[in-house]
Amino acid sequence: MIIRLYQDVKVTRPKTQSDEQVLEAALRLIHEQGPEALTFERLAKACGLSGATLVQRFGNKARLKQRTLLHAWDGLDDKTRTLAAAVPRTPAGAIELLVALSQGYGGIESYAEGLLVLREDLRDPLLRTRGAAWKTALCNALAACFAGTPSPPQDIGLLMASHWQGSLLWWSFDPTIEVAAYVEDSLNRFVAAIMTAAARKP
């Protein structure tokens, strides 16, 4: 259905598109049909450019896939920076940041497909490096939200990010409520527990 839609509107697309526009189309293909669906033929139908033009720009399928996933990391980095700048520097702000990041996961089918994309990230050293850099940036942003909290646990940013990722996994086994609501409840209980423990310190 999606490919058919692209075929229907292809004639109205401009003959020239930026790399960013092409990579957005490639990313949609990956998320809708899986990483193996990203071929020059399918991408040509999706974006309206010829396969020869795409090969000239991106070289081969492996390079195209890597460029597409690097583009996705650029988007996640930008979103994380924007959210981190907007939330209050409080524990509640840290929760707000992670809940907002959870909005992009969608339902269980979308989340499951996203795990296939994660597999591609883990296979590529360059993409793993981007993931590690994002982890550092996210943990720093979360830690900044606890700067005004008396005696926060050491590595609170990493602890909170790890709990967030764990909550996403546990939600996926029983996705009976919307993912952001599940994450928010889990993070609220996590923060309440660590704040209580911090208050008991002598």
One Martini backbone bead per residue (centre of mass of N, CA, C, O) as a GRO file, in nm:
protein
  202
    1MET     BB    1   0.058   0.062  -0.022
    2ILE     BB    2   0.295   0.257   0.003
    3ILE     BB    3   0.422   0.212  -0.274
    4ARG     BB    4   0.168   0.286  -0.431
    5LEU     BB    5   0.158   0.578  -0.339
    6TYR     BB    6   0.429   0.662  -0.461
    7GLN     BB    7   0.351   0.596  -0.751
    8ASP     BB    8   0.114   0.799  -0.779
    9VAL     BB    9   0.312   1.069  -0.695
   10LYS     BB   10   0.578   1.079  -0.861
   11VAL     BB   11   0.510   1.289  -1.091
   12THR     BB   12   0.506   1.539  -0.866
   13ARG     BB   13   0.796   1.526  -0.822
   14PRO     BB   14   1.091   1.635  -0.797
   15LYS     BB   15   1.396   1.579  -0.966
   16THR     BB   16   1.514   1.729  -0.711
   17GLN     BB   17   1.697   1.615  -0.421
   18SER     BB   18   1.803   1.598  -0.126
   19ASP     BB   19   1.965   1.394   0.079
   20GLU     BB   20   1.767   1.431   0.315
   21GLN     BB   21   1.511   1.349   0.158
   22VAL     BB   22   1.607   1.068   0.079
   23LEU     BB   23   1.667   0.965   0.371
   24GLU     BB   24   1.377   0.986   0.467
   25ALA     BB   25   1.267   0.775   0.272
   26ALA     BB   26   1.453   0.548   0.370
   27LEU     BB   27   1.355   0.546   0.665
   28ARG     BB   28   1.065   0.469   0.606
   29LEU     BB   29   1.128   0.197   0.482
   30ILE     BB   30   1.262   0.069   0.727
   31HIS     BB   31   1.016   0.106   0.928
   32GLU     BB   32   0.793  -0.037   0.739
   33GLN     BB   33   0.993  -0.302   0.609
   34GLY     BB   34   1.282  -0.295   0.681
   35PRO     BB   35   1.618  -0.303   0.615
   36GLU     BB   36   1.599  -0.503   0.357
   37ALA     BB   37   1.410  -0.298   0.186
   38LEU     BB   38   1.666  -0.131   0.120
   39THR     BB   39   1.663  -0.023  -0.206
   40PHE     BB   40   1.707   0.134  -0.498
   41GLU     BB   41   1.434   0.061  -0.618
   42ARG     BB   42   1.251   0.144  -0.381
   43LEU     BB   43   1.362   0.432  -0.345
   44ALA     BB   44   1.288   0.537  -0.624
   45LYS     BB   45   0.980   0.507  -0.580
   46ALA     BB   46   0.968   0.689  -0.317
   47CYS     BB   47   1.133   0.964  -0.442
   48GLY     BB   48   1.165   0.982  -0.783
   49LEU     BB   49   1.434   0.872  -0.843
   50SER     BB   50   1.681   0.727  -0.988
   51GLY     BB   51   1.886   0.465  -0.948
   52ALA     BB   52   2.139   0.598  -1.072
   53THR     BB   53   2.140   0.847  -0.890
   54LEU     BB   54   2.165   0.693  -0.621
   55VAL     BB   55   2.431   0.550  -0.681
   56GLN     BB   56   2.595   0.808  -0.724
   57ARG     BB   57   2.550   0.913  -0.428
   58PHE     BB   58   2.590   0.616  -0.244
   59GLY     BB   59   2.704   0.356  -0.426
   60ASN     BB   60   2.574   0.147  -0.199
   61LYS     BB   61   2.382  -0.025   0.017
   62ALA     BB   62   2.557   0.003   0.270
   63ARG     BB   63   2.592   0.311   0.251
   64LEU     BB   64   2.295   0.383   0.253
   65LYS     BB   65   2.228   0.263   0.529
   66GLN     BB   66   2.429   0.427   0.693
   67ARG     BB   67   2.327   0.709   0.614
   68THR     BB   68   2.042   0.668   0.723
   69LEU     BB   69   2.124   0.610   1.025
   70LEU     BB   70   2.277   0.873   1.067
   71HIS     BB   71   2.031   1.050   1.019
   72ALA     BB   72   1.874   0.940   1.262
   73TRP     BB   73   2.080   1.034   1.475
   74ASP     BB   74   2.055   1.331   1.416
   75GLY     BB   75   1.756   1.349   1.501
   76LEU     BB   76   1.795   1.251   1.796
   77ASP     BB   77   1.993   1.464   1.885
   78ASP     BB   78   1.809   1.708   1.832
   79LYS     BB   79   1.574   1.622   2.013
   80THR     BB   80   1.732   1.603   2.277
   81ARG     BB   81   1.832   1.895   2.289
   82THR     BB   82   1.556   2.032   2.280
   83LEU     BB   83   1.435   1.898   2.533
   84ALA     BB   84   1.662   1.970   2.737
   85ALA     BB   85   1.611   2.287   2.701
   86ALA     BB   86   1.291   2.279   2.793
   87VAL     BB   87   1.323   2.151   3.053
   88PRO     BB   88   1.333   2.132   3.371
   89ARG     BB   89   1.576   2.139   3.646
   90THR     BB   90   1.434   1.849   3.729
   91PRO     BB   91   1.308   1.547   3.794
   92ALA     BB   92   1.054   1.606   3.626
   93GLY     BB   93   1.216   1.685   3.372
   94ALA     BB   94   1.341   1.408   3.323
   95ILE     BB   95   1.076   1.265   3.274
   96GLU     BB   96   0.979   1.441   3.041
   97LEU     BB   97   1.205   1.370   2.847
   98LEU     BB   98   1.154   1.056   2.833
   99VAL     BB   99   0.860   1.066   2.748
  100ALA     BB  100   0.908   1.219   2.484
  101LEU     BB  101   1.094   0.998   2.360
  102SER     BB  102   0.862   0.773   2.372
  103GLN     BB  103   0.659   0.874   2.153
  104GLY     BB  104   0.824   0.740   1.894
  105TYR     BB  105   0.749   0.422   1.928
  106GLY     BB  106   0.465   0.349   1.962
  107GLY     BB  107   0.374   0.053   1.908
  108ILE     BB  108   0.462  -0.274   1.912
  109GLU     BB  109   0.531  -0.300   1.612
  110SER     BB  110   0.721  -0.057   1.600
  111TYR     BB  111   0.914  -0.152   1.820
  112ALA     BB  112   0.998  -0.419   1.685
  113GLU     BB  113   1.115  -0.287   1.430
  114GLY     BB  114   1.330  -0.118   1.586
  115LEU     BB  115   1.511  -0.366   1.658
  116LEU     BB  116   1.618  -0.402   1.369
  117VAL     BB  117   1.765  -0.133   1.364
  118LEU     BB  118   1.947  -0.186   1.608
  119ARG     BB  119   2.101  -0.417   1.478
  120GLU     BB  120   2.242  -0.236   1.270
  121ASP     BB  121   2.392  -0.059   1.471
  122LEU     BB  122   2.555  -0.299   1.612
  123ARG     BB  123   2.715  -0.384   1.340
  124ASP     BB  124   2.825  -0.080   1.340
  125PRO     BB  125   3.079   0.105   1.460
  126LEU     BB  126   2.977   0.391   1.388
  127LEU     BB  127   2.692   0.357   1.514
  128ARG     BB  128   2.786   0.285   1.798
  129THR     BB  129   2.922   0.557   1.849
  130ARG     BB  130   2.662   0.723   1.835
  131GLY     BB  131   2.521   0.581   2.069
  132ALA     BB  132   2.731   0.651   2.288
  133ALA     BB  133   2.705   0.960   2.259
  134TRP     BB  134   2.405   0.976   2.329
  135LYS     BB  135   2.424   0.860   2.611
  136THR     BB  136   2.597   1.084   2.728
  137ALA     BB  137   2.406   1.322   2.667
  138LEU     BB  138   2.160   1.213   2.820
  139CYS     BB  139   2.289   1.175   3.100
  140ASN     BB  140   2.366   1.472   3.135
  141ALA     BB  141   2.079   1.587   3.117
  142LEU     BB  142   1.967   1.429   3.360
  143ALA     BB  143   2.171   1.524   3.574
  144ALA     BB  144   2.093   1.830   3.554
  145CYS     BB  145   1.805   1.775   3.693
  146PHE     BB  146   1.978   1.708   3.984
  147ALA     BB  147   2.153   1.956   4.082
  148GLY     BB  148   1.930   2.056   4.316
  149THR     BB  149   1.973   1.784   4.459
  150PRO     BB  150   2.025   1.630   4.740
  151SER     BB  151   2.224   1.374   4.712
  152PRO     BB  152   2.260   1.232   4.453
  153PRO     BB  153   2.320   0.976   4.286
  154GLN     BB  154   2.547   0.821   4.136
  155ASP     BB  155   2.484   0.827   3.812
  156ILE     BB  156   2.182   0.921   3.757
  157GLY     BB  157   2.162   0.933   3.451
  158LEU     BB  158   2.224   0.634   3.395
  159LEU     BB  159   2.009   0.511   3.578
  160MET     BB  160   1.766   0.639   3.433
  161ALA     BB  161   1.821   0.540   3.145
  162SER     BB  162   1.816   0.239   3.220
  163HIS     BB  163   1.527   0.232   3.327
  164TRP     BB  164   1.393   0.323   3.070
  165GLN     BB  165   1.481   0.086   2.891
  166GLY     BB  166   1.353  -0.129   3.072
  167SER     BB  167   1.058  -0.027   3.051
  168LEU     BB  168   1.031  -0.079   2.749
  169LEU     BB  169   1.071  -0.383   2.760
  170TRP     BB  170   0.842  -0.457   2.960
  171TRP     BB  171   0.615  -0.337   2.793
  172SER     BB  172   0.647  -0.527   2.537
  173PHE     BB  173   0.518  -0.785   2.694
  174ASP     BB  174   0.266  -0.566   2.801
  175PRO     BB  175   0.083  -0.364   2.579
  176THR     BB  176  -0.192  -0.231   2.734
  177ILE     BB  177  -0.054   0.045   2.724
  178GLU     BB  178   0.074   0.330   2.672
  179VAL     BB  179   0.405   0.386   2.667
  180ALA     BB  180   0.425   0.667   2.806
  181ALA     BB  181   0.257   0.590   3.056
  182TYR     BB  182   0.439   0.364   3.154
  183VAL     BB  183   0.699   0.528   3.179
  184GLU     BB  184   0.600   0.744   3.375
  185ASP     BB  185   0.528   0.559   3.609
  186SER     BB  186   0.807   0.424   3.640
  187LEU     BB  187   0.972   0.689   3.687
  188ASN     BB  188   0.821   0.794   3.932
  189ARG     BB  189   0.899   0.550   4.113
  190PHE     BB  190   1.203   0.578   4.086
  191VAL     BB  191   1.237   0.867   4.197
  192ALA     BB  192   1.101   0.818   4.469
  193ALA     BB  193   1.305   0.609   4.568
  194ILE     BB  194   1.571   0.783   4.546
  195MET     BB  195   1.473   1.019   4.723
  196THR     BB  196   1.427   0.856   4.979
  197ALA     BB  197   1.717   0.750   5.003
  198ALA     BB  198   1.854   1.031   5.016
  199ALA     BB  199   1.699   1.131   5.277
  200ARG     BB  200   1.838   0.894   5.466
  201LYS     BB  201   2.089   1.020   5.468
  202PRO     BB  202   2.328   1.145   5.699
   0.00000   0.00000   0.00000
